[in-house]
């Protein structure tokens, strides 16, 4: 799978596990969470394991932040699937 995907709530728990699974299957992942430090930690683990991932802070209650998150992901991943 060479897909570009955003996972929201990816800093911990099920979201982080989803990022790990998608990366293991070859996806390029935008790790999005309201807790930027947590998202960065997950993305760093994926990069250290040889996968493509980057972190972004997003508050899904803020429409502008959501739009910025998608714009960042598209710019860094070359589009989304």
N, CA and C atoms as a LAMMPS dump frame, in Angstrom:
ITEM: TIMESTEP
0
ITEM: NUMBER OF ATOMS
243
ITEM: BOX BOUNDS ff ff ff
-5.0000000000000000e+02 5.0000000000000000e+02
-5.0000000000000000e+02 5.0000000000000000e+02
-5.0000000000000000e+02 5.0000000000000000e+02
ITEM: ATOMS id mol type element x y z
1 1 1 N 0.848 -1.17 0
2 1 2 C 0 0 0
3 1 3 C 0.896 1.236 0
4 2 1 N 0.769 2.079 -0.977
5 2 2 C 1.51 3.342 -0.994
6 2 3 C 0.499 4.477 -0.955
7 3 1 N -0.223 4.548 0.122
8 3 2 C -1.272 5.555 0.264
9 3 3 C -0.825 6.653 1.211
10 4 1 N -1.399 7.828 1.006
11 4 2 C -1.137 8.976 1.872
12 4 3 C -2.393 9.199 2.716
13 5 1 N -2.226 9.146 4.034
14 5 2 C -3.38 9.114 4.936
15 5 3 C -3.144 10.036 6.122
16 6 1 N -4.222 10.7 6.563
17 6 2 C -4.214 11.45 7.816
18 6 3 C -4.91 10.587 8.862
19 7 1 N -4.304 10.465 10.032
20 7 2 C -4.966 9.825 11.165
21 7 3 C -5.116 10.893 12.244
22 8 1 N -6.367 11.208 12.595
23 8 2 C -6.647 12.219 13.611
24 8 3 C -6.815 11.521 14.962
25 9 1 N -6.27 12.129 15.998
26 9 2 C -6.279 11.504 17.315
27 9 3 C -5.201 10.448 17.401
28 10 1 N -4.109 10.694 16.682
29 10 2 C -3.069 9.683 16.497
30 10 3 C -1.948 9.749 17.524
31 11 1 N -2.066 10.615 18.515
32 11 2 C -1.003 10.749 19.494
33 11 3 C -0.95 9.641 20.519
34 12 1 N -2.072 8.959 20.733
35 12 2 C -2.143 7.89 21.739
36 12 3 C -3.164 6.843 21.321
37 13 1 N -3.179 5.754 22.039
38 13 2 C -4.232 4.751 21.945
39 13 3 C -4.469 4.173 20.564
40 14 1 N -5.751 4.066 20.225
41 14 2 C -6.153 3.455 18.953
42 14 3 C -5.594 4.232 17.775
43 15 1 N -5.553 5.563 17.883
44 15 2 C -5.006 6.368 16.792
45 15 3 C -3.544 6.053 16.535
46 16 1 N -2.743 5.968 17.591
47 16 2 C -1.328 5.644 17.451
48 16 3 C -1.157 4.229 16.887
49 17 1 N -1.971 3.302 17.351
50 17 2 C -1.911 1.93 16.839
51 17 3 C -2.289 1.884 15.362
52 18 1 N -3.231 2.719 14.964
53 18 2 C -3.63 2.789 13.559
54 18 3 C -2.478 3.297 12.709
55 19 1 N -1.785 4.317 13.193
56 19 2 C -0.614 4.832 12.472
57 19 3 C 0.421 3.721 12.305
58 20 1 N 0.7 2.995 13.372
59 20 2 C 1.686 1.916 13.314
60 20 3 C 1.296 0.869 12.277
61 21 1 N 0.034 0.498 12.261
62 21 2 C -0.436 -0.524 11.308
63 21 3 C -0.353 -0.018 9.87
64 22 1 N -0.811 1.232 9.656
65 22 2 C -0.768 1.789 8.303
66 22 3 C 0.668 1.909 7.799
67 23 1 N 1.562 2.372 8.65
68 23 2 C 2.968 2.472 8.261
69 23 3 C 3.542 1.096 7.951
70 24 1 N 3.209 0.108 8.764
71 24 2 C 3.701 -1.252 8.533
72 24 3 C 3.232 -1.783 7.188
73 25 1 N 2.084 -1.286 6.722
74 25 2 C 1.553 -1.715 5.429
75 25 3 C 2.017 -0.819 4.288
76 26 1 N 2.897 0.15 4.592
77 26 2 C 3.503 0.963 3.547
78 26 3 C 2.888 2.326 3.313
79 27 1 N 1.946 2.728 4.142
80 27 2 C 1.328 4.042 3.968
81 27 3 C 2.261 5.152 4.435
82 28 1 N 2.065 6.325 3.855
83 28 2 C 2.725 7.549 4.295
84 28 3 C 1.674 8.284 5.121
85 29 1 N 2.007 8.639 6.369
86 29 2 C 0.973 9.059 7.31
87 29 3 C 1.25 10.428 7.923
88 30 1 N 0.2 11.237 7.968
89 30 2 C 0.183 12.479 8.728
90 30 3 C -0.42 12.145 10.086
91 31 1 N 0.381 12.295 11.131
92 31 2 C -0.016 11.973 12.498
93 31 3 C -0.588 13.245 13.122
94 32 1 N -1.896 13.347 13.21
95 32 2 C -2.556 14.575 13.667
96 32 3 C -3.164 14.38 15.053
97 33 1 N -2.933 15.361 15.917
98 33 2 C -3.488 15.284 17.27
99 33 3 C -3.491 16.678 17.879
100 34 1 N -4.378 16.905 18.821
101 34 2 C -4.404 18.17 19.548
102 34 3 C -3.164 18.305 20.429
103 35 1 N -2.578 17.183 20.808
104 35 2 C -1.354 17.152 21.613
105 35 3 C -0.177 16.949 20.656
106 36 1 N 0.444 18.064 20.264
107 36 2 C 1.521 17.994 19.277
108 36 3 C 2.685 17.13 19.751
109 37 1 N 3.053 17.227 21.012
110 37 2 C 4.179 16.426 21.514
111 37 3 C 3.908 14.93 21.354
112 38 1 N 2.686 14.512 21.629
113 38 2 C 2.335 13.094 21.475
114 38 3 C 2.388 12.686 20.006
115 39 1 N 1.869 13.54 19.128
116 39 2 C 1.902 13.248 17.687
117 39 3 C 3.336 13.166 17.19
118 40 1 N 4.183 14.067 17.667
119 40 2 C 5.591 14.053 17.268
120 40 3 C 6.292 12.779 17.729
121 41 1 N 5.948 12.309 18.913
122 41 2 C 6.565 11.082 19.425
123 41 3 C 6.182 9.883 18.56
124 42 1 N 4.911 9.805 18.183
125 42 2 C 4.459 8.702 17.323
126 42 3 C 5.141 8.795 15.962
127 43 1 N 5.155 9.985 15.371
128 43 2 C 5.791 10.161 14.058
129 43 3 C 7.276 9.817 14.129
130 44 1 N 7.946 10.237 15.184
131 44 2 C 9.371 9.937 15.327
132 44 3 C 9.619 8.435 15.404
133 45 1 N 8.777 7.72 16.138
134 45 2 C 8.923 6.252 16.214
135 45 3 C 8.779 5.633 14.828
136 46 1 N 7.839 6.138 14.044
137 46 2 C 7.621 5.588 12.703
138 46 3 C 8.811 5.894 11.788
139 47 1 N 9.312 7.12 11.856
140 47 2 C 10.47 7.501 11.04
141 47 3 C 11.689 6.679 11.453
142 48 1 N 11.896 6.503 12.745
143 48 2 C 13.015 5.696 13.24
144 48 3 C 12.925 4.255 12.761
145 49 1 N 11.701 3.787 12.515
146 49 2 C 11.491 2.419 12.031
147 49 3 C 11.554 2.336 10.505
148 50 1 N 11.848 3.476 9.857
149 50 2 C 12.011 3.47 8.403
150 50 3 C 10.771 3.838 7.614
151 51 1 N 9.751 4.356 8.279
152 51 2 C 8.505 4.718 7.603
153 51 3 C 8.445 6.218 7.364
154 52 1 N 7.511 6.636 6.519
155 52 2 C 7.308 8.056 6.261
156 52 3 C 6.12 8.546 7.076
157 53 1 N 6.381 9.457 7.998
158 53 2 C 5.333 10.015 8.851
159 53 3 C 5.76 11.396 9.311
160 54 1 N 4.782 12.254 9.496
161 54 2 C 5.059 13.567 10.081
162 54 3 C 3.894 13.944 10.983
163 55 1 N 4.183 14.81 11.942
164 55 2 C 3.187 15.198 12.94
165 55 3 C 2.659 16.594 12.665
166 56 1 N 1.406 16.799 13.052
167 56 2 C 0.811 18.125 12.991
168 56 3 C -0.192 18.265 14.126
169 57 1 N -0.251 19.457 14.68
170 57 2 C -1.239 19.743 15.722
171 57 3 C -2.547 20.131 15.053
172 58 1 N -3.65 19.551 15.517
173 58 2 C -4.96 19.917 14.993
174 58 3 C -6.001 19.82 16.101
175 59 1 N -6.805 20.853 16.183
176 59 2 C -7.962 20.887 17.087
177 59 3 C -9.182 20.778 16.187
178 60 1 N -9.84 19.636 16.203
179 60 2 C -10.931 19.42 15.251
180 60 3 C -12.163 20.28 15.525
181 61 1 N -12.167 21.035 16.618
182 61 2 C -13.266 21.968 16.863
183 61 3 C -13.007 23.312 16.183
184 62 1 N -11.844 23.464 15.57
185 62 2 C -11.448 24.702 14.9
186 62 3 C -11.349 24.435 13.394
187 63 1 N -12.317 24.945 12.648
188 63 2 C -12.361 24.681 11.206
189 63 3 C -11.079 25.121 10.504
190 64 1 N -10.539 26.259 10.897
191 64 2 C -9.301 26.734 10.292
192 64 3 C -8.144 25.787 10.538
193 65 1 N -8.072 25.235 11.749
194 65 2 C -7.011 24.289 12.077
195 65 3 C -7.155 23.002 11.261
196 66 1 N -8.379 22.561 11.059
197 66 2 C -8.62 21.361 10.249
198 66 3 C -8.208 21.615 8.805
199 67 1 N -8.587 22.766 8.266
200 67 2 C -8.192 23.105 6.896
201 67 3 C -6.676 23.183 6.765
202 68 1 N -6.022 23.771 7.76
203 68 2 C -4.56 23.872 7.743
204 68 3 C -3.918 22.481 7.824
205 69 1 N -4.503 21.6 8.606
206 69 2 C -4 20.229 8.733
207 69 3 C -4.044 19.524 7.38
208 70 1 N -5.176 19.638 6.688
209 70 2 C -5.299 18.989 5.383
210 70 3 C -4.337 19.611 4.373
211 71 1 N -4.196 20.929 4.398
212 71 2 C -3.276 21.593 3.479
213 71 3 C -1.841 21.143 3.725
214 72 1 N -1.464 21.023 4.995
215 72 2 C -0.122 20.562 5.356
216 72 3 C 0.096 19.136 4.871
217 73 1 N -0.878 18.275 5.099
218 73 2 C -0.748 16.877 4.688
219 73 3 C -0.617 16.766 3.172
220 74 1 N -1.437 17.508 2.448
221 74 2 C -1.365 17.468 0.985
222 74 3 C -0.005 17.961 0.504
223 75 1 N 0.484 19.038 1.116
224 75 2 C 1.778 19.588 0.718
225 75 3 C 2.919 18.604 0.988
226 76 1 N 2.888 17.966 2.142
227 76 2 C 3.994 17.078 2.529
228 76 3 C 3.892 15.69 1.905
229 77 1 N 2.669 15.231 1.656
230 77 2 C 2.483 13.878 1.144
231 77 3 C 2.179 13.856 -0.356
232 78 1 N 1.987 15.033 -0.944
233 78 2 C 1.71 15.094 -2.381
234 78 3 C 0.285 14.732 -2.733
235 79 1 N -0.619 14.828 -1.775
236 79 2 C -2.021 14.465 -1.976
237 79 3 C -2.451 13.502 -0.889
238 80 1 N -3.713 13.147 -0.912
239 80 2 C -4.269 12.197 0.054
240 80 3 C -5.093 11.146 -0.66
241 81 1 N -5.152 9.959 -0.078
242 81 2 C -5.982 8.877 -0.637
243 81 3 C -7.22 8.688 0.223
